[in-house]
Amino acid sequence: RVQEKEMVIDQQQQELIKQAPKVDYHDTVLMSEGTHNINAIAKELGMSARLLNNRLKGMGVQYRQGGMWLLYSKYQHMGLTATKTTPYVDSNGEIKTSLRTVWTEIHSQFV
């Protein structure tokens, strides 16, 4: 019985070692304080995310493609946005990822 517990602990330690880079990526990139989603920015400005996205579209800053907002080439190199990958579980129970655009601290110059 003690041997079984030791095997389980060893397996768990190996899994933690294997997952460490993913945890680090999550903590340093996905949870970065330097980016904000459009919902939070819009709320600060007293409008909906849909209205803000459409306003930015109307100003020629961004366009929608494949379910994601992308910057026009004129703005791509300015560091205004970043792309974040978010994991989710699909209807078959498989882990998938989706991409979303987030804004950096520079975003306020366009609103």
C-alpha positions as protocol buffer text, in pm:
chain_id: "A"
residue {
  index: 1
  type: ARG
  ca { x: 0 y: 0 z: 0 }
}
residue {
  index: 2
  type: VAL
  ca { x: 282 y: 241 z: 83 }
}
residue {
  index: 3
  type: GLN
  ca { x: 444 y: 149 z: -247 }
}
residue {
  index: 4
  type: GLU
  ca { x: 123 y: 239 z: -436 }
}
residue {
  index: 5
  type: LYS
  ca { x: 110 y: 579 z: -267 }
}
residue {
  index: 6
  type: GLU
  ca { x: 473 y: 643 z: -355 }
}
residue {
  index: 7
  type: MET
  ca { x: 401 y: 555 z: -719 }
}
residue {
  index: 8
  type: VAL
  ca { x: 105 y: 795 z: -726 }
}
residue {
  index: 9
  type: ILE
  ca { x: 315 y: 1072 z: -570 }
}
residue {
  index: 10
  type: ASP
  ca { x: 591 y: 1010 z: -824 }
}
residue {
  index: 11
  type: GLN
  ca { x: 341 y: 1026 z: -1111 }
}
residue {
  index: 12
  type: GLN
  ca { x: 195 y: 1348 z: -975 }
}
residue {
  index: 13
  type: GLN
  ca { x: 540 y: 1504 z: -943 }
}
residue {
  index: 14
  type: GLN
  ca { x: 621 y: 1409 z: -1302 }
}
residue {
  index: 15
  type: GLU
  ca { x: 293 y: 1565 z: -1419 }
}
residue {
  index: 16
  type: LEU
  ca { x: 368 y: 1887 z: -1229 }
}
residue {
  index: 17
  type: ILE
  ca { x: 710 y: 1907 z: -1392 }
}
residue {
  index: 18
  type: LYS
  ca { x: 551 y: 1850 z: -1732 }
}
residue {
  index: 19
  type: GLN
  ca { x: 285 y: 2118 z: -1672 }
}
residue {
  index: 20
  type: ALA
  ca { x: 521 y: 2382 z: -1529 }
}
residue {
  index: 21
  type: PRO
  ca { x: 591 y: 2558 z: -1863 }
}
residue {
  index: 22
  type: LYS
  ca { x: 217 y: 2581 z: -1932 }
}
residue {
  index: 23
  type: VAL
  ca { x: 150 y: 2726 z: -1588 }
}
residue {
  index: 24
  type: ASP
  ca { x: 430 y: 2977 z: -1638 }
}
residue {
  index: 25
  type: TYR
  ca { x: 285 y: 3079 z: -1977 }
}
residue {
  index: 26
  type: HIS
  ca { x: -57 y: 3124 z: -1819 }
}
residue {
  index: 27
  type: ASP
  ca { x: 78 y: 3336 z: -1536 }
}
residue {
  index: 28
  type: THR
  ca { x: 307 y: 3556 z: -1742 }
}
residue {
  index: 29
  type: VAL
  ca { x: 123 y: 3594 z: -2072 }
}
residue {
  index: 30
  type: LEU
  ca { x: -246 y: 3518 z: -2040 }
}
residue {
  index: 31
  type: MET
  ca { x: -289 y: 3692 z: -1708 }
}
residue {
  index: 32
  type: SER
  ca { x: -71 y: 3990 z: -1796 }
}
residue {
  index: 33
  type: GLU
  ca { x: -176 y: 4313 z: -1629 }
}
residue {
  index: 34
  type: GLY
  ca { x: -60 y: 4503 z: -1937 }
}
residue {
  index: 35
  type: THR
  ca { x: -354 y: 4401 z: -2155 }
}
residue {
  index: 36
  type: HIS
  ca { x: -730 y: 4447 z: -2129 }
}
residue {
  index: 37
  type: ASN
  ca { x: -1025 y: 4294 z: -2308 }
}
residue {
  index: 38
  type: ILE
  ca { x: -1259 y: 4517 z: -2504 }
}
residue {
  index: 39
  type: ASN
  ca { x: -1541 y: 4466 z: -2252 }
}
residue {
  index: 40
  type: ALA
  ca { x: -1340 y: 4625 z: -1971 }
}
residue {
  index: 41
  type: ILE
  ca { x: -1228 y: 4917 z: -2187 }
}
residue {
  index: 42
  type: ALA
  ca { x: -1580 y: 4980 z: -2314 }
}
residue {
  index: 43
  type: LYS
  ca { x: -1721 y: 4971 z: -1962 }
}
residue {
  index: 44
  type: GLU
  ca { x: -1469 y: 5235 z: -1852 }
}
residue {
  index: 45
  type: LEU
  ca { x: -1589 y: 5451 z: -2141 }
}
residue {
  index: 46
  type: GLY
  ca { x: -1957 y: 5399 z: -2062 }
}
residue {
  index: 47
  type: MET
  ca { x: -2044 y: 5199 z: -2372 }
}
residue {
  index: 48
  type: SER
  ca { x: -2086 y: 4840 z: -2484 }
}
residue {
  index: 49
  type: ALA
  ca { x: -1807 y: 4633 z: -2634 }
}
residue {
  index: 50
  type: ARG
  ca { x: -2011 y: 4603 z: -2955 }
}
residue {
  index: 51
  type: LEU
  ca { x: -2037 y: 4982 z: -2985 }
}
residue {
  index: 52
  type: LEU
  ca { x: -1666 y: 5031 z: -2917 }
}
residue {
  index: 53
  type: ASN
  ca { x: -1566 y: 4762 z: -3168 }
}
residue {
  index: 54
  type: ASN
  ca { x: -1794 y: 4918 z: -3429 }
}
residue {
  index: 55
  type: ARG
  ca { x: -1658 y: 5265 z: -3356 }
}
residue {
  index: 56
  type: LEU
  ca { x: -1302 y: 5139 z: -3403 }
}
residue {
  index: 57
  type: LYS
  ca { x: -1413 y: 4966 z: -3723 }
}
residue {
  index: 58
  type: GLY
  ca { x: -1572 y: 5288 z: -3849 }
}
residue {
  index: 59
  type: MET
  ca { x: -1251 y: 5476 z: -3774 }
}
residue {
  index: 60
  type: GLY
  ca { x: -1058 y: 5230 z: -3990 }
}
residue {
  index: 61
  type: VAL
  ca { x: -860 y: 5089 z: -3699 }
}
residue {
  index: 62
  type: GLN
  ca { x: -983 y: 4730 z: -3706 }
}
residue {
  index: 63
  type: TYR
  ca { x: -1184 y: 4475 z: -3902 }
}
residue {
  index: 64
  type: ARG
  ca { x: -1341 y: 4141 z: -3819 }
}
residue {
  index: 65
  type: GLN
  ca { x: -1215 y: 3819 z: -3976 }
}
residue {
  index: 66
  type: GLY
  ca { x: -1272 y: 3460 z: -3869 }
}
residue {
  index: 67
  type: GLY
  ca { x: -1458 y: 3572 z: -3557 }
}
residue {
  index: 68
  type: MET
  ca { x: -1168 y: 3786 z: -3439 }
}
residue {
  index: 69
  type: TRP
  ca { x: -1096 y: 4160 z: -3453 }
}
residue {
  index: 70
  type: LEU
  ca { x: -771 y: 4242 z: -3631 }
}
residue {
  index: 71
  type: LEU
  ca { x: -594 y: 4572 z: -3683 }
}
residue {
  index: 72
  type: TYR
  ca { x: -547 y: 4720 z: -4027 }
}
residue {
  index: 73
  type: SER
  ca { x: -183 y: 4716 z: -4138 }
}
residue {
  index: 74
  type: LYS
  ca { x: -145 y: 5087 z: -4059 }
}
residue {
  index: 75
  type: TYR
  ca { x: -180 y: 5002 z: -3687 }
}
residue {
  index: 76
  type: GLN
  ca { x: -37 y: 4648 z: -3666 }
}
residue {
  index: 77
  type: HIS
  ca { x: 318 y: 4752 z: -3580 }
}
residue {
  index: 78
  type: MET
  ca { x: 220 y: 4992 z: -3299 }
}
residue {
  index: 79
  type: GLY
  ca { x: 183 y: 4733 z: -3024 }
}
residue {
  index: 80
  type: LEU
  ca { x: -180 y: 4829 z: -2959 }
}
residue {
  index: 81
  type: THR
  ca { x: -311 y: 4474 z: -2938 }
}
residue {
  index: 82
  type: ALA
  ca { x: -199 y: 4124 z: -2852 }
}
residue {
  index: 83
  type: THR
  ca { x: -353 y: 3786 z: -2923 }
}
residue {
  index: 84
  type: LYS
  ca { x: -434 y: 3559 z: -2632 }
}
residue {
  index: 85
  type: THR
  ca { x: -514 y: 3191 z: -2648 }
}
residue {
  index: 86
  type: THR
  ca { x: -792 y: 3068 z: -2423 }
}
residue {
  index: 87
  type: PRO
  ca { x: -854 y: 2698 z: -2362 }
}
residue {
  index: 88
  type: TYR
  ca { x: -1207 y: 2556 z: -2349 }
}
residue {
  index: 89
  type: VAL
  ca { x: -1375 y: 2218 z: -2351 }
}
residue {
  index: 90
  type: ASP
  ca { x: -1591 y: 2145 z: -2657 }
}
residue {
  index: 91
  type: SER
  ca { x: -1918 y: 1949 z: -2664 }
}
residue {
  index: 92
  type: ASN
  ca { x: -1725 y: 1623 z: -2708 }
}
residue {
  index: 93
  type: GLY
  ca { x: -1521 y: 1689 z: -2396 }
}
residue {
  index: 94
  type: GLU
  ca { x: -1205 y: 1769 z: -2593 }
}
residue {
  index: 95
  type: ILE
  ca { x: -982 y: 2057 z: -2492 }
}
residue {
  index: 96
  type: LYS
  ca { x: -961 y: 2320 z: -2767 }
}
residue {
  index: 97
  type: THR
  ca { x: -831 y: 2674 z: -2783 }
}
residue {
  index: 98
  type: SER
  ca { x: -967 y: 2998 z: -2916 }
}
residue {
  index: 99
  type: LEU
  ca { x: -785 y: 3319 z: -3003 }
}
residue {
  index: 100
  type: ARG
  ca { x: -896 y: 3661 z: -2891 }
}
residue {
  index: 101
  type: THR
  ca { x: -766 y: 4012 z: -2933 }
}
residue {
  index: 102
  type: VAL
  ca { x: -677 y: 4214 z: -2624 }
}
residue {
  index: 103
  type: TRP
  ca { x: -563 y: 4575 z: -2605 }
}
residue {
  index: 104
  type: THR
  ca { x: -242 y: 4701 z: -2450 }
}
residue {
  index: 105
  type: GLU
  ca { x: -209 y: 5008 z: -2230 }
}
residue {
  index: 106
  type: ILE
  ca { x: -169 y: 5225 z: -2545 }
}
residue {
  index: 107
  type: HIS
  ca { x: -533 y: 5177 z: -2654 }
}
residue {
  index: 108
  type: SER
  ca { x: -679 y: 5502 z: -2519 }
}
residue {
  index: 109
  type: GLN
  ca { x: -538 y: 5725 z: -2795 }
}
residue {
  index: 110
  type: PHE
  ca { x: -799 y: 5596 z: -3042 }
}
residue {
  index: 111
  type: VAL
  ca { x: -1118 y: 5645 z: -2842 }
}
